[in-house]
Structures are given as C-alpha cells and as structure tokens.
Amino acid sequence: MTQVFVHSTAIVDTTQIGEGTHIWAYTHVMRDVPIGANCNIGDHCFIESGATIGSQVTIKNGNMIWEGVHLEDGVFVGPLVVFTNDLYPRSPRLPQMRTRYADRGWLKPTVIKRGASLGAGSVILAGITIGEFCMVGAGAIVNKTLPPHALVVGSPARVRGWVCECGQRLVFSNETAACATCGLEFIKTDSTVALRPASIAQAV
C-alpha cells in the first residue's frame, strides 16, 4: 500500500486501498473492503466488510458504512450520515429470527452513484439508488430511489430542483439549462435530467 496514509490510531484490516488515500484517526475498516485511489476517510468512521468505496470519495467524520452500501467514484458523504441495510431489522440473536437471518436474503444493497453528495445528518434507507451527481440536503430522509442530478430536501426527501455536476443549481427554460458556473448544458425530459450530447465530450 504505497502512497497510502493510515493514522496510527486507525484499525485497517483491508489491504485493498488505492494510492493517495488517507484514513484518519480512530477509524476502523474491516477485511476485504475495496477502497479506491485518492479517497479521504475522516475520524471515527467504521466501514464494514461487504461495503465498497470507489475512487475520489470523501467520507467526513463519524460515518458508519455498513455491508451492502456501495459508494461509487467521487461520492461525498457529509458528517454523521446514517446508512441502513435491512428494511425490517431485528436482532439476529432472537430465536424468532433464526430463519430470517439464516441467509443473506434480508440484505438490501444501497448504491450511491458517481459524484453524488449526501448532506450532513441525512438518512439513507436500505435498498435504494441515489443517482449520479444528486445533492441530498442536510437532515433529509431518503426513502426512495432518486434520478441523476436531483436536489432533494426534507423528510421524506422530495425533489426540489436539479444540480450540475459541479453542484450548482440548474435553472431550466424550455427543458434546457446551462450551468452558470462551469457551462455544462443539460436537457430535461419528464423527470429526468441529462447532459446535452454536445456537453458530454466537455465533461469527460
């Protein structure tokens, strides 16, 4: 693990860490967790076996990334975000739960797609996908899959607008928008926002 920084107080059991990644104080990463290159994982985090972390991911302090949670490249996780992986959790040690937890059928994977941002204190329910470059507001409770570029706030989270890859809010006119900050252009069809074909080469 050349070019990897692990703080002396961290417990890191995985060997799958990309170059340029930093893991800070009192964080515990369990075995067989793949972590990409150029990530920054803050203090007091826990990453469970069965989670995956892409490259260029930022995980701020105090996050617990459970089995079945998959963070794609460029994801931002604000402080104290709550992930879940079981829609009907019980203690597996209860005798009544022996059958339910006999296999992995209870596990509901959650996928945070490339470039998405999760605001501080947001809650992400199990089994959903948060689309590319979404922006989830602080404290939002997300209980359903979100389309790319959606800006969501509230409890439960509702789509309140759309954001560019750079994070700035988009203003649509006649189903098209150009980002005032970076110039990327987008088209909106029904409830879906995507880069205009001419902008795709610019974004790559």
C-alpha positions as CSV (number, residue, x, y, z in Angstrom):
1,M,0.0,0.0,0.0
2,T,2.5,2.6,-1.2
3,Q,1.4,6.2,-1.1
4,V,-1.4,5.4,1.4
5,F,-1.7,7.3,4.8
6,V,-3.2,5.4,7.7
7,H,-3.3,7.3,11.1
8,S,-1.6,5.4,13.9
9,T,-4.9,5.1,15.8
10,A,-6.8,3.7,12.9
11,I,-7.6,-0.1,12.6
12,V,-7.4,-1.1,9.0
13,D,-7.9,-4.8,8.2
14,T,-8.3,-4.5,4.4
15,T,-5.3,-4.5,2.1
16,Q,-7.3,-3.2,-0.9
17,I,-6.5,0.5,-0.7
18,G,-5.7,2.7,-3.7
19,E,-2.8,5.1,-3.9
20,G,-3.2,8.6,-2.4
21,T,-6.0,7.5,0.1
22,H,-5.9,8.9,3.6
23,I,-7.6,7.2,6.6
24,W,-7.7,9.3,9.7
25,A,-7.8,8.8,13.5
26,Y,-9.9,6.2,15.2
27,T,-11.4,4.8,12.0
28,H,-11.9,1.0,11.6
29,V,-12.0,-0.6,8.2
30,M,-12.8,-4.3,8.2
31,R,-11.4,-7.0,6.0
32,D,-11.9,-7.2,2.2
33,V,-13.3,-3.7,1.8
34,P,-12.1,-2.3,-1.5
35,I,-11.2,1.3,-1.3
36,G,-10.2,3.2,-4.4
37,A,-7.5,5.8,-5.0
38,N,-7.3,9.4,-3.7
39,C,-10.0,8.9,-1.0
40,N,-10.2,10.8,2.3
41,I,-11.9,8.9,5.2
42,G,-12.3,11.1,8.3
43,D,-12.0,10.4,12.0
44,H,-14.3,8.0,13.9
45,C,-15.6,6.1,10.9
46,F,-16.5,2.4,10.6
47,I,-16.6,0.5,7.3
48,E,-18.0,-3.0,7.4
49,S,-16.9,-5.9,5.3
50,G,-19.3,-6.1,2.3
51,A,-19.2,-2.3,1.7
52,T,-17.3,-0.9,-1.3
53,I,-15.7,2.5,-1.7
54,G,-14.8,3.9,-5.2
55,S,-12.0,6.4,-6.0
56,Q,-12.0,10.1,-5.2
57,V,-14.5,9.5,-2.4
58,T,-14.8,11.8,0.6
59,I,-16.2,10.4,3.9
60,K,-16.4,13.0,6.6
61,N,-16.1,12.3,10.3
62,G,-18.5,10.0,12.2
63,N,-19.8,7.8,9.4
64,M,-20.8,4.1,9.5
65,I,-20.7,2.4,6.1
66,W,-22.4,-1.0,6.5
67,E,-22.4,-4.2,4.5
68,G,-24.2,-3.7,1.2
69,V,-23.5,0.0,0.9
70,H,-21.7,0.9,-2.3
71,L,-20.2,4.3,-2.8
72,E,-19.1,4.9,-6.5
73,D,-16.3,7.2,-7.6
74,G,-16.4,10.8,-6.5
75,V,-19.1,10.4,-3.8
76,F,-19.2,12.9,-0.9
77,V,-20.6,11.7,2.4
78,G,-21.1,14.6,4.9
79,P,-20.7,14.1,8.7
80,L,-23.0,11.7,10.5
81,V,-24.9,10.4,7.6
82,V,-27.0,7.3,8.5
83,F,-27.0,4.3,6.2
84,T,-29.1,1.2,6.7
85,N,-29.1,-2.2,5.0
86,D,-32.2,-4.0,6.5
87,L,-35.8,-2.8,6.0
88,Y,-37.2,-4.9,8.9
89,P,-34.3,-5.2,11.4
90,R,-34.4,-7.4,14.4
91,S,-31.6,-8.8,16.5
92,P,-30.4,-12.0,14.7
93,R,-29.9,-13.4,18.1
94,L,-33.6,-13.6,18.9
95,P,-34.8,-17.2,18.5
96,Q,-37.7,-15.9,16.4
97,M,-35.3,-14.5,13.8
98,R,-33.3,-17.7,13.2
99,T,-35.0,-18.5,9.9
100,R,-34.9,-14.9,8.6
101,Y,-31.2,-14.4,9.2
102,A,-30.1,-17.9,8.1
103,D,-29.0,-16.5,4.8
104,R,-28.4,-13.0,3.2
105,G,-31.9,-12.5,1.9
106,W,-32.5,-9.7,4.4
107,L,-29.7,-7.6,3.0
108,K,-30.9,-4.7,0.8
109,P,-28.0,-3.1,-1.1
110,T,-27.8,0.7,-1.3
111,V,-25.9,2.3,-4.2
112,I,-24.7,5.9,-4.2
113,K,-23.8,6.7,-7.8
114,R,-20.9,8.6,-9.2
115,G,-20.5,12.2,-8.0
116,A,-23.5,12.3,-5.6
117,S,-23.3,14.3,-2.4
118,L,-25.1,13.4,0.9
119,G,-25.6,16.3,3.3
120,A,-24.8,16.2,7.0
121,G,-27.1,14.1,9.1
122,S,-29.1,12.7,6.2
123,V,-30.7,9.3,6.5
124,I,-30.5,6.8,3.6
125,L,-32.9,3.9,3.8
126,A,-31.8,0.5,2.6
127,G,-32.4,-0.8,-0.9
128,I,-32.4,2.4,-2.9
129,T,-30.1,4.0,-5.5
130,I,-29.1,7.7,-5.4
131,G,-28.4,8.8,-8.9
132,E,-25.3,10.4,-10.4
133,F,-24.5,13.9,-9.1
134,C,-27.5,14.0,-6.8
135,M,-27.5,16.5,-4.0
136,V,-29.1,15.4,-0.8
137,G,-29.8,18.2,1.7
138,A,-28.7,18.1,5.3
139,G,-31.1,16.1,7.5
140,A,-33.1,14.7,4.6
141,I,-34.6,11.3,5.0
142,V,-34.3,9.5,1.6
143,N,-36.7,6.5,1.3
144,K,-36.8,6.0,-2.5
145,T,-34.5,5.9,-5.5
146,L,-33.5,9.3,-6.9
147,P,-32.8,10.2,-10.5
148,P,-29.5,11.7,-11.6
149,H,-28.8,15.4,-10.8
150,A,-31.8,15.7,-8.4
151,L,-31.7,18.2,-5.5
152,V,-33.7,16.8,-2.6
153,V,-34.6,18.0,0.9
154,G,-37.0,17.2,3.7
155,S,-38.5,14.3,5.5
156,P,-39.3,12.3,3.4
157,A,-37.0,13.8,0.8
158,R,-38.6,15.4,-2.2
159,V,-37.1,16.7,-5.4
160,R,-36.9,20.5,-5.2
161,G,-34.7,21.1,-8.2
162,W,-31.7,20.0,-10.2
163,V,-28.0,20.5,-9.9
164,C,-25.0,20.4,-12.3
165,E,-22.0,18.1,-12.0
166,C,-20.2,21.0,-10.2
167,G,-23.0,21.2,-7.6
168,Q,-24.6,24.5,-8.7
169,R,-28.4,24.7,-9.1
170,L,-29.7,24.5,-12.7
171,V,-32.5,26.8,-14.0
172,F,-34.4,25.3,-16.9
173,S,-36.1,27.2,-19.7
174,N,-37.8,25.2,-22.4
175,E,-36.4,22.0,-21.0
176,T,-32.8,23.1,-21.3
177,A,-30.3,24.6,-18.9
178,A,-26.7,25.8,-18.9
179,C,-24.7,25.9,-15.7
180,A,-23.7,29.5,-14.9
181,T,-20.6,28.3,-13.2
182,C,-19.0,25.6,-15.4
183,G,-21.0,26.0,-18.6
184,L,-22.2,22.4,-19.0
185,E,-25.6,22.1,-20.7
186,F,-28.5,19.9,-19.8
187,I,-31.8,18.7,-21.1
188,K,-34.8,17.7,-19.1
189,T,-37.3,15.1,-20.2
190,D,-40.2,14.4,-17.9
191,S,-38.5,13.8,-14.5
192,T,-35.0,13.0,-16.0
193,V,-32.1,15.4,-16.4
194,A,-29.0,14.5,-18.5
195,L,-26.1,16.2,-20.2
196,R,-26.8,17.5,-23.7
197,P,-24.9,15.4,-26.2
198,A,-22.6,18.3,-27.1
199,S,-21.7,18.7,-23.4
200,I,-20.7,15.0,-22.9
201,A,-17.3,15.4,-24.5
202,Q,-16.7,18.6,-22.5
203,A,-17.5,16.7,-19.2
204,V,-15.2,13.8,-19.9
